[in-house]
Amino acid sequence: MISTAIRVARVGSAAELAAAALVMLGFPALMLAALVPSVPVFAALAAVTYLADHYLHRKGSYLINRLSKVRAGLSIRFLIRQLLLILLLARLSLSDDLIFYGAVACFIAFYGLQAPHGALVTLIRNRRRMPVATRNIDLKSRIRIPDAPPRGLLHRSAEKMLHLDLFAVVGILVSAQLGSAGFGFLGIGLTVGAGTGYILRLLPYVRGRRIPPKAETVLAAVDDWLASYKPETVLYFSGSKDSAYQVNMWLETMEQLQTRPLIILRERVILGNLAPTTVPVICVPGGVHLMNLDLSTVRVALYAANVGKNIHLLRVPTMKHVFIGHGDSDKLASVNPYSKVYDEVWTAGRAGRDRYAIADVGVRDEDIVEVGRPQLAPIQGWQGVPEGRIPTVLYAPTWEGWDGNPGNTSIVLAGENIVKKLVAADPPVRVLYKPHPFTGTVSRDAKAAHQRITALVEKAAAERAADSRFTADSAAMEQAKAELARIEARLDELTVAGGTKGDEAEATRDGVVDVHRHEEIARLRAEWNEAYWRSFPSYEHRVITGAEPRLYDCFNVSDAMVSDISSVVSDFIASGKPYAVTDSGELGAEEFKRQNTAVRAAVILTNSAAELGGLLDAVRDPASDPLAEDRKELKQYLLGPDEPTSIDQFNAAVADLALKAEARNVGQQSRLGAANADPAETAELTNADPAETAELTNAVPGQRAASAGETDGVTAG
């Protein structure tokens, strides 16, 4: 019942649900305490509502946003509590006492301070919001950007200001209980004084040298940097907060480009969720500002998503535009008709080309270039199970999705059957269970199945640890754990040292990445991954959640995988290892393969997982694996050839398209030069008829004037 309430209320935990209940029930209870009247009960209930409200704000609860939508926002809740305190004083027959009038005057004055406070906070934030925000770009030497105000002044400022009424509320309650007005007036003075002080503390940040330069100055500085850097290849991205992964997956590829790269983002929220990178980044929320940026040296623009804001860069004719997407799969998004707007569409392998041909959405075959998947470079190939180690099978199901389709995930109908057969396999195998991070967020059944599978794996791990057939090198594991602790401590130091401070303006000023720190973090994460797998026995079943170790790291220590239809399967194919996919929707093996290219070399499982033996046989005896050749063919079909490497193919495609863009621009300049030439001079140089030369020079740039006897391509009769 509690889990249902949590899901309906869209809260993250039982504690958050309890806090929400206390807020909603606390105010009616406060009114009863005021009517009774009872000062101790009122004080206790007021404390509960204060604490519960603060907890929900700290958690960023969805309910806080909903309350403001139904006219029960933060300031209203504080006002109601103050009015109920006035009611309590009246019920205590204190309406003729000075403390009553002092309380009324205090709360009126305190609310009078909210307007200038809110106006100042808004003004400071607006003035410090840059027309463009950057990372890894040196603007500090070009313009003066002052330090941000102390975080304490602006972070959750409305909540902090309103909580200053605590002095008055506590003082008035003490006065009401003890019958002495002194405590009340002391609290009133502290509340009004603190509120006034807060406003005075904000004033210096709206004038003088504490204000960042105007938009024109900032944009001029960015153009000056662009003129010196001369970017050649741009990765352009626009999307919601949840889509940041679509641009993050291309960061390492951009770092390996052989041309000067630049990343252009359109939403500030994406910049806030961008992974660390050494590539220069410009976030330009305004379309006009983007159109006015000097991108004259850019020859290739890469697009990771089909969104409306792409038009703001697509309009630039001096660069060639390419759709690279954010994954290569059989989903409809991979053959979006919007792709017609690009000069080229780059796919991983032949499969992407064939999808467009079958979909017939207007993308021409000659505009498709196969470049592989550079992101899959960390995935290692397979040479069979190393001698002396039992095979490892990764179970990596996807989540249940939003539509309730039983074919989305195997976890509900097949998950337990899969894991039971794996942990009971003879000869034994090790099971790594890595569920999708969204598992159980929508479906109660999926969450329950995940919990049961986790319990199965943990129970099997405990039984194996007590089995005398399995022995481990305890000293080596302890050494690995000590190494993990050392690496994690150093990573924490580097993360804190490299953390973004201040606001957007300050982050733009100081956002140049420390390359040495960036490289050290990458090296330490690789060392962490290696030490992690050594910190427990190679036969131990394991449930793996969280960001680390990453999915690709799990691929590399596994000898086979069981999963569902998702990009996980497409990526795992790069390893060449055996894999199985569950037909949870019960389409039947042949139809399942027909609808999903990525499973054509897979062992197809029904929900009973009865076919799992075929996967284990392939792992134990690769020489007799009936699907080995099919996997090789499918890998090349989906992802392209191994040689040249994908990053080499990608760089070659960028270079080739840049040459096409340059050729187009030179041609346009030649036509414009001809259009501006004197017809008589041109005729003298070319021995052409002056009238004909004039006709050619008056043609629209980029077009050829019709010769005599032609009318728009139709020969005159």
C-alpha positions in Angstrom: 0.0 0.0 0.0 2.8 2.4 0.9 4.6 1.6 -2.4 1.4 2.4 -4.3 1.0 5.7 -2.4 4.7 6.6 -3.2 4.1 5.9 -6.9 0.8 7.9 -7.1 2.3 10.8 -5.2 5.5 10.6 -7.3 7.8 10.8 -4.3 11.1 9.1 -4.0 10.8 7.3 -0.6 8.6 6.5 2.3 10.3 9.4 4.3 9.3 11.8 1.6 5.7 10.5 1.6 5.6 10.9 5.4 6.9 14.5 5.1 4.3 15.3 2.5 1.5 13.9 4.8 2.8 15.9 7.7 2.7 19.1 5.7 -0.9 18.5 4.4 -2.2 17.4 7.8 -0.1 19.8 9.9 -2.0 23.0 9.0 -5.5 21.7 9.9 -4.0 20.5 13.1 -2.4 23.9 13.7 -5.8 25.5 13.3 -7.3 23.2 15.9 -4.5 24.0 18.3 -5.1 27.7 17.8 -8.8 27.3 18.4 -8.5 25.2 21.5 -6.1 27.1 22.3 -2.9 25.3 23.3 0.5 27.0 23.0 2.6 23.9 23.5 0.6 21.9 21.0 0.7 24.8 18.5 4.5 25.1 19.0 5.0 21.4 18.4 2.8 21.3 15.3 4.5 24.4 13.9 7.9 22.8 14.3 6.6 19.7 12.5 5.4 21.8 9.5 8.6 23.8 9.4 10.8 20.7 9.3 8.6 18.7 6.9 8.4 21.6 4.5 12.2 22.1 4.7 12.8 18.4 4.1 10.6 18.4 0.9 12.4 21.5 -0.4 15.8 19.9 0.2 14.7 16.8 -1.6 13.3 18.8 -4.5 10.0 17.0 -4.1 7.5 16.9 -7.0 4.8 17.7 -4.4 6.3 21.1 -3.7 5.7 22.1 -7.3 2.2 20.7 -7.3 1.3 22.7 -4.1 2.3 25.9 -5.8 0.0 25.0 -8.7 -3.1 24.8 -6.4 -2.5 28.1 -4.6 -0.7 26.5 -1.7 2.8 27.7 -2.6 5.7 28.4 -0.1 4.8 32.0 0.8 1.1 31.1 1.3 2.0 28.3 3.7 4.1 30.6 5.7 1.4 33.3 5.7 -1.2 30.8 6.9 1.0 29.7 9.7 1.5 33.3 10.8 -2.3 34.0 10.6 -2.9 31.0 12.7 -0.5 32.4 15.3 -2.5 35.6 15.3 -5.6 33.5 15.8 -4.0 31.7 18.7 -3.2 35.1 20.4 -6.8 36.2 19.9 -8.1 32.9 21.4 -5.8 33.5 24.4 -7.5 36.9 24.9 -4.3 38.8 24.0 -6.0 40.8 21.3 -5.7 44.0 23.4 -2.1 43.4 24.4 0.9 45.1 22.7 2.3 41.7 21.7 -0.8 41.1 19.5 -0.4 44.4 17.6 3.4 43.9 17.5 2.8 40.5 15.8 0.4 41.9 13.3 2.8 44.8 12.4 5.8 42.4 12.3 4.2 40.0 9.8 2.9 42.9 7.6 6.3 44.5 7.6 8.0 41.2 7.0 5.8 40.5 4.0 6.6 44.0 2.8 10.2 43.0 2.7 9.5 40.0 0.4 8.9 42.2 -2.7 12.3 44.1 -2.7 14.1 40.8 -1.7 12.5 38.9 -4.6 13.1 41.8 -7.0 16.8 42.0 -6.1 17.3 38.2 -6.4 15.6 38.2 -9.8 17.6 41.2 -11.0 20.9 39.7 -9.9 20.2 36.4 -11.5 19.1 38.0 -14.8 22.1 40.3 -15.0 24.5 37.4 -14.3 22.8 35.2 -16.9 25.1 35.2 -19.9 23.8 35.4 -23.5 26.2 32.5 -24.1 27.7 30.1 -21.5 31.0 28.4 -22.3 33.4 25.7 -21.2 37.1 25.3 -22.2 37.1 28.7 -23.8 39.3 31.6 -22.6 37.0 34.5 -22.1 38.8 35.6 -18.9 41.5 37.3 -20.8 39.1 39.1 -23.1 36.3 40.4 -20.8 35.9 41.1 -17.1 33.4 38.7 -15.4 33.1 39.5 -11.6 32.8 36.8 -8.9 29.3 35.4 -8.2 27.6 36.4 -5.0 28.0 34.0 -2.1 26.0 30.9 -2.8 24.2 31.3 0.5 22.6 34.5 -0.7 20.9 33.2 -3.8 20.5 29.4 -3.4 16.9 28.7 -2.3 16.7 32.4 -1.4 12.9 32.6 -1.0 12.9 29.8 1.4 15.7 31.3 3.5 14.0 34.7 3.6 10.7 33.3 4.7 12.3 31.2 7.4 13.5 34.4 9.1 10.0 34.6 10.6 11.2 31.8 13.0 12.6 34.4 15.4 9.3 36.2 15.6 7.2 33.0 15.8 9.3 31.5 18.6 9.5 34.8 20.5 5.7 35.3 20.3 4.9 31.8 21.4 7.3 32.1 24.4 5.6 35.4 25.3 2.1 33.8 25.0 3.2 31.0 27.3 5.0 33.0 29.9 2.9 36.2 29.7 6.0 38.4 29.1 6.0 40.5 26.0 9.8 41.0 26.0 10.6 37.7 24.3 8.0 38.5 21.6 9.4 41.9 20.8 13.0 40.5 20.7 11.9 37.9 18.2 10.0 40.6 16.2 13.1 42.8 16.1 15.3 39.9 15.0 13.0 38.9 12.2 12.5 42.4 10.8 16.2 43.2 11.3 17.4 40.0 9.6 15.1 40.5 6.7 16.3 44.1 6.2 19.9 42.9 6.5 19.4 40.3 3.8 18.1 42.9 1.4 21.1 45.2 2.2 23.5 42.4 1.6 22.1 41.9 -1.9 22.2 45.5 -3.0 26.0 45.7 -4.0 25.5 43.0 -6.6 23.1 45.0 -8.7 25.5 47.9 -9.5 29.1 48.8 -10.3 31.8 46.3 -11.2 29.9 43.4 -9.7 27.7 43.3 -12.8 28.9 41.1 -15.8 29.4 42.9 -19.1 26.4 43.4 -21.5 25.4 40.9 -24.1 27.1 42.7 -26.9 30.5 42.7 -25.1 30.2 39.0 -24.3 29.3 38.0 -27.8 32.1 40.1 -29.2 34.5 38.3 -26.9 33.2 34.9 -28.1 33.6 36.0 -31.7 37.2 37.1 -31.0 37.9 33.6 -29.5 36.3 32.0 -32.5 38.4 34.0 -34.9 41.6 32.9 -33.1 40.5 29.2 -32.6 39.0 28.8 -36.1 36.8 25.8 -35.4 36.3 23.4 -38.3 33.9 20.7 -37.1 30.9 21.4 -34.9 28.8 19.0 -32.9 25.4 20.7 -32.5 22.8 19.5 -29.9 19.4 20.6 -28.6 17.2 18.6 -26.2 15.8 18.1 -22.8 17.6 17.4 -19.6 17.0 13.6 -20.0 18.6 13.6 -23.4 22.0 14.8 -22.3 23.3 11.2 -22.8 22.8 11.7 -26.5 25.5 14.3 -26.7 27.7 12.8 -24.0 28.2 9.6 -26.0 30.0 11.7 -28.7 32.4 13.6 -26.5 35.3 11.1 -26.7 34.9 11.0 -30.5 35.0 14.7 -30.7 38.2 14.7 -28.7 39.8 12.3 -31.2 38.9 14.4 -34.3 41.8 15.4 -36.5 40.2 18.8 -37.1 39.5 21.6 -34.6 36.3 20.6 -32.8 33.6 22.7 -31.2 30.4 21.7 -29.4 27.3 24.0 -29.6 24.5 23.4 -27.2 21.1 25.2 -27.1 19.9 24.6 -23.6 21.5 25.5 -20.3 20.2 22.4 -18.7 22.2 20.3 -21.2 25.4 22.2 -20.3 24.8 21.5 -16.7 24.5 17.7 -17.5 27.4 17.6 -19.9 30.1 15.1 -19.0 33.7 16.4 -18.6 35.5 17.0 -21.9 38.4 18.9 -23.3 36.5 20.1 -26.3 35.4 23.8 -26.3 31.7 24.2 -25.6 29.4 27.1 -26.4 25.8 27.1 -25.1 23.7 29.5 -27.1 20.1 29.6 -25.9 19.0 32.4 -28.3 18.5 31.7 -31.9 19.5 35.2 -33.0 22.7 35.0 -31.0 23.6 31.7 -32.7 22.9 33.2 -36.1 25.2 36.1 -35.3 28.2 33.9 -34.2 31.2 33.9 -36.5 31.2 30.3 -37.7 32.8 31.1 -41.0 35.6 28.6 -40.6 33.3 25.6 -39.8 33.0 23.2 -42.7 31.2 20.2 -41.1 28.3 20.3 -38.7 27.3 17.1 -36.9 23.8 16.6 -35.5 23.0 13.9 -32.8 19.2 14.4 -32.7 16.4 15.5 -35.0 14.9 18.6 -33.3 13.3 21.8 -34.5 16.2 24.0 -33.3 18.5 22.4 -35.8 17.2 24.8 -38.4 19.1 27.7 -36.7 22.4 26.1 -37.9 21.1 24.2 -41.0 20.5 27.6 -42.6 24.2 28.2 -42.9 25.3 27.2 -46.4 29.1 27.4 -45.9 29.2 24.2 -44.0 28.0 20.7 -44.8 25.4 19.2 -42.4 25.4 15.5 -41.2 23.1 13.5 -39.1 25.1 11.1 -36.9 22.3 10.2 -34.4 22.7 8.8 -31.0 22.5 5.1 -31.6 22.0 2.6 -34.4 19.0 0.4 -34.0 15.8 -0.8 -35.7 13.7 1.9 -34.0 11.7 4.2 -36.1 13.9 7.1 -35.0 16.7 5.6 -37.1 14.8 6.3 -40.3 13.2 9.7 -39.5 12.0 11.5 -42.7 13.5 14.7 -41.1 16.9 13.2 -42.2 16.3 14.5 -45.7 17.4 18.0 -44.6 21.0 17.0 -44.1 23.7 16.8 -46.8 24.7 13.4 -45.5 23.5 10.7 -43.1 26.2 8.6 -41.4 25.4 5.1 -40.2 27.4 2.5 -38.4 27.2 -0.2 -41.1 25.3 -1.5 -44.1 22.2 -2.1 -41.9 21.6 1.6 -41.5 21.8 2.1 -45.2 19.3 -0.7 -45.8 16.9 0.7 -43.2 16.6 4.0 -45.2 16.1 2.1 -48.4 13.4 0.0 -47.0 11.7 2.9 -45.2 11.7 5.0 -48.4 11.6 8.3 -46.6 13.5 10.3 -49.2 17.1 9.9 -48.0 19.2 9.1 -51.1 21.5 6.2 -51.0 24.4 8.3 -52.3 24.0 10.6 -49.3 24.6 7.8 -46.7 28.1 7.1 -45.4 29.1 4.2 -43.3 31.5 5.2 -40.5 31.2 2.5 -37.8 30.5 3.3 -34.2 33.6 5.1 -32.6 31.9 4.8 -29.1 32.3 1.0 -29.2 36.1 1.1 -29.3 36.4 0.2 -25.5 34.6 -3.1 -26.1 37.1 -5.9 -26.3 36.9 -9.0 -28.6 36.6 -12.6 -27.4 39.1 -15.4 -27.6 37.2 -17.8 -25.4 37.1 -18.3 -21.6 40.6 -18.0 -20.1 42.0 -21.3 -18.7 41.3 -21.7 -15.0 38.3 -19.4 -14.8 34.7 -20.3 -14.9 32.6 -18.6 -17.6 30.8 -15.3 -16.8 27.3 -14.6 -18.1 25.9 -11.1 -17.9 22.2 -10.7 -17.5 21.4 -7.1 -18.5 17.7 -6.6 -19.1 16.2 -3.3 -20.2 13.4 -1.6 -18.2 9.7 -1.9 -18.6 9.1 1.3 -20.5 6.1 3.6 -20.3 3.6 1.7 -22.4 3.2 -1.6 -20.4 4.2 -3.7 -23.4 5.2 -7.1 -22.1 7.8 -7.4 -24.9 9.8 -4.4 -23.5 11.6 -6.4 -20.8 12.3 -10.0 -19.9 12.5 -9.1 -16.2 8.9 -9.7 -15.3 8.0 -12.9 -17.2 11.5 -14.5 -17.8 14.0 -12.9 -15.4 13.7 -15.4 -12.5 13.7 -18.4 -14.9 16.9 -17.1 -16.6 18.8 -16.5 -13.3 17.6 -19.7 -11.7 19.0 -21.7 -14.7 22.2 -19.8 -14.7 23.0 -20.1 -11.0 22.2 -23.9 -11.2 24.2 -24.5 -14.3 26.6 -27.5 -14.3 29.4 -27.0 -15.1 29.0 -23.8 -13.1 29.1 -20.2 -14.5 29.2 -16.9 -12.7 26.2 -14.5 -13.1 26.5 -10.7 -13.2 23.1 -9.1 -12.9 23.1 -5.4 -14.2 19.5 -4.1 -14.5 18.6 -0.9 -16.3 18.7 2.0 -13.8 15.0 2.8 -14.5 13.8 -0.8 -13.7 10.8 -0.7 -11.5 10.1 3.0 -11.8 6.9 2.5 -13.7 5.8 -1.1 -13.1 5.2 -2.5 -9.6 5.6 -6.0 -11.1 9.0 -5.1 -12.6 10.2 -3.7 -9.3 9.1 -6.9 -7.4 10.7 -9.1 -10.0 13.9 -7.1 -9.8 13.9 -7.6 -6.0 13.4 -11.3 -6.3 16.2 -11.7 -8.9 18.5 -9.7 -6.7 17.7 -12.0 -3.8 18.3 -15.1 -6.0 21.7 -13.8 -7.0 22.8 -12.8 -3.5 21.6 -16.2 -2.1 23.5 -18.1 -4.8 26.6 -16.0 -4.1 26.4 -16.8 -0.4 26.0 -20.5 -1.1 29.0 -20.5 -3.5 31.1 -18.7 -0.9 30.5 -21.6 1.5 31.2 -24.2 -1.1 34.7 -25.8 -0.6 35.1 -26.3 -4.4 35.6 -22.6 -4.8 38.6 -20.9 -3.3 39.9 -17.4 -3.6 43.2 -15.5 -3.0 42.3 -13.5 0.0 45.5 -11.6 0.1 45.1 -10.5 -3.5 41.5 -9.4 -2.9 42.5 -7.3 0.2 45.3 -5.7 -1.8 42.7 -4.8 -4.5 40.3 -3.4 -2.0 43.1 -1.2 -0.5 43.9 0.0 -4.0 40.2 0.8 -4.6 40.1 2.9 -1.5 43.2 4.8 -2.5 41.9 5.4 -6.0 38.4 6.6 -4.8 40.1 9.0 -2.3 42.1 10.5 -5.1 39.1 10.7 -7.4 37.2 12.5 -4.7 40.0 15.0 -4.3 40.2 15.6 -8.1 36.4 15.9 -8.4 36.1 18.5 -5.6 39.1 20.4 -7.0 37.7 20.5 -10.5 34.1 21.1 -9.5 32.3 24.1 -11.1 31.9 26.9 -8.6 29.6 29.9 -8.6 27.0 30.7 -11.1 26.8 30.5 -14.9 28.9 33.7 -15.4 31.6 32.5 -13.1 31.6 29.0 -14.5 32.0 30.5 -18.0 34.9 32.6 -16.8 36.7 29.7 -15.0 35.4 26.8 -17.1 38.7 25.9 -18.9 39.4 22.3 -18.1 42.6 21.3 -16.5 43.9 18.8 -19.1 46.3 17.1 -16.6 43.5 16.6 -14.1 41.1 15.3 -16.9 43.7 12.8 -18.0 44.5 11.7 -14.5 40.8 11.1 -13.7 40.5 9.0 -16.9 43.5 7.0 -15.9 42.3 6.5 -12.3 38.9 5.3 -13.5 40.5 2.7 -15.7 42.6 1.6 -12.7 39.5 1.6 -10.5 37.7 -0.7 -12.9 40.7 -3.1 -13.0 41.0 -3.2 -9.2 37.2 -3.6 -8.8 37.1 -6.9 -10.6 40.1 -8.2 -8.6 38.5 -7.2 -5.3 36.2 -10.2 -5.2 36.5 -13.8 -6.5 36.2 -14.4 -10.2 33.5 -17.0 -9.5 31.3 -14.8 -7.3 27.8 -14.0 -8.5 27.2 -10.2 -8.4 24.4 -7.7 -8.6 25.8 -4.5 -10.2 23.9 -1.2 -10.0 25.0 2.4 -10.2 27.2 4.2 -12.7 30.3 2.2 -12.0 31.4 -0.3 -13.3 30.1 0.8 -16.6 28.1 -1.5 -18.9 31.0 -1.8 -21.3 33.3 -2.9 -18.5 30.8 -5.6 -17.7 30.9 -6.6 -21.4 34.6 -7.0 -21.2 34.7 -9.4 -18.2 31.7 -11.5 -19.5 31.8 -14.4 -21.9 28.2 -14.2 -22.9 25.1 -12.0 -22.3 21.4 -12.4 -21.9 19.3 -9.2 -22.7 16.3 -7.7 -24.4 15.7 -5.7 -27.5 17.7 -2.5 -26.9 20.9 -0.7 -27.8 22.6 -3.0 -25.2 22.3 -5.9 -27.7 23.6 -3.9 -30.6 26.6 -2.7 -28.6 27.4 -6.2 -27.3 27.6 -7.5 -30.8 30.8 -5.6 -31.2 32.5 -8.1 -28.8 31.7 -11.0 -31.0 30.7 -13.0 -27.9 27.6 -15.3 -27.8 24.4 -13.7 -26.7 20.8 -14.5 -26.1 17.7 -12.3 -26.4 14.4 -13.1 -24.8 11.2 -13.0 -26.9 9.1 -11.8 -24.0 6.3 -10.8 -26.3 6.1 -14.4 -27.6 6.3 -13.5 -31.3 8.0 -16.7 -32.2 11.7 -17.1 -33.1 11.3 -16.5 -36.9 9.1 -13.4 -36.6 11.2 -12.1 -33.7 14.3 -12.3 -36.0 12.4 -10.8 -38.9 11.4 -7.7 -36.9 14.8 -7.2 -35.1 18.0 -7.3 -37.1 20.2 -7.4 -34.0 18.9 -10.9 -32.9 19.6 -12.7 -36.1 22.7 -14.2 -34.6 21.3 -14.7 -31.1 20.0 -17.6 -29.1 16.3 -16.8 -28.9 14.8 -17.5 -25.5 11.2 -18.1 -24.6 10.0 -16.9 -21.2 10.8 -20.3 -19.7 14.4 -19.8 -20.7 14.5 -23.5 -21.8 16.9 -22.6 -24.7 19.6 -21.2 -22.4 21.6 -24.4 -22.7 22.5 -23.5 -26.3 24.1 -20.2 -25.1 26.1 -22.0 -22.4 27.3 -24.7 -24.8 28.6 -22.0 -27.1 30.6 -20.4 -24.3 32.1 -23.7 -23.1 33.0 -24.9 -26.6 33.5 -22.0 -29.0 34.7 -24.4 -31.7 31.3 -26.0 -32.1 29.3 -22.8 -31.7 26.8 -22.9 -34.6 26.2 -19.1 -34.5 29.8 -17.9 -34.6 29.9 -17.2 -38.3 26.5 -15.6 -38.1 27.7 -13.2 -35.4 30.7 -12.2 -37.5 28.5 -11.4 -40.5 26.0 -9.6 -38.4 28.7 -7.5 -36.6 30.0 -6.3 -40.0 26.5 -5.7 -41.3 25.5 -3.6 -38.3 28.8 -1.9 -37.3 31.0 -2.1 -40.4 34.4 -3.6 -40.8 37.0 -3.8 -38.0 39.7 -2.2 -40.3 40.1 0.6 -40.7 39.1 1.5 -37.2 35.8 3.3 -36.7 37.5 6.5 -35.5 39.7 6.4 -38.7 36.6 6.0 -40.8 34.9 8.8 -39.0 37.9 11.2 -39.4 38.1 10.3 -43.1 34.4 11.1 -43.5 34.8 14.4 -41.8 37.8 15.3 -44.0 36.0 14.3 -47.2 32.9 16.3 -46.4 35.0 19.3 -45.4 36.6 19.2 -48.8 33.2 19.2 -50.4 32.1 22.2 -48.3 35.3 24.1 -49.3 34.8 23.3 -52.9 31.3 24.6 -52.8 32.4 27.8 -51.1 35.2 28.4 -53.6 32.7 27.9 -56.4 30.3 30.4 -54.8 33.1 33.0 -54.5 34.0 32.5 -58.1 30.4 33.0 -59.2 30.1 36.1 -57.1 33.3 37.4 -58.5 32.1 36.8 -62.0 28.8 38.5 -61.1 30.6 41.6 -60.0 33.0 41.8 -63.0 32.6 44.4 -65.8 30.9 42.7 -68.8 33.2 44.4 -71.4 36.4 43.4 -69.4 35.1 39.8 -69.1 34.3 39.7 -72.8 37.8 40.9 -73.7 39.4 38.2 -71.5 37.2 35.4 -72.8 36.5 36.6 -76.4 32.8 36.2 -75.7 30.0 38.4 -76.9 29.4 41.3 -74.4 25.6 40.8 -74.4 26.0 37.1 -73.5 28.6 37.9 -70.8 26.2 40.5 -69.3 23.5 37.8 -69.2 25.8 35.4 -67.4 27.0 38.0 -64.8 23.4 39.0 -64.0 22.5 35.4 -63.2 21.6 34.4 -59.6 24.8 33.3 -57.8 25.1 29.6 -57.9 23.0 29.2 -61.0 23.8 29.0 -64.7 21.9 31.3 -67.0 19.9 29.5 -69.7 21.7 29.5 -73.1 20.0 30.6 -76.2 17.4 28.1 -77.2 16.8 26.8 -73.7 13.9 27.6 -71.5 14.4 26.2 -68.0 15.8 23.0 -69.3 13.2 22.6 -72.1 14.5 22.9 -75.7 12.5 25.4 -77.7 10.7 23.9 -80.7 
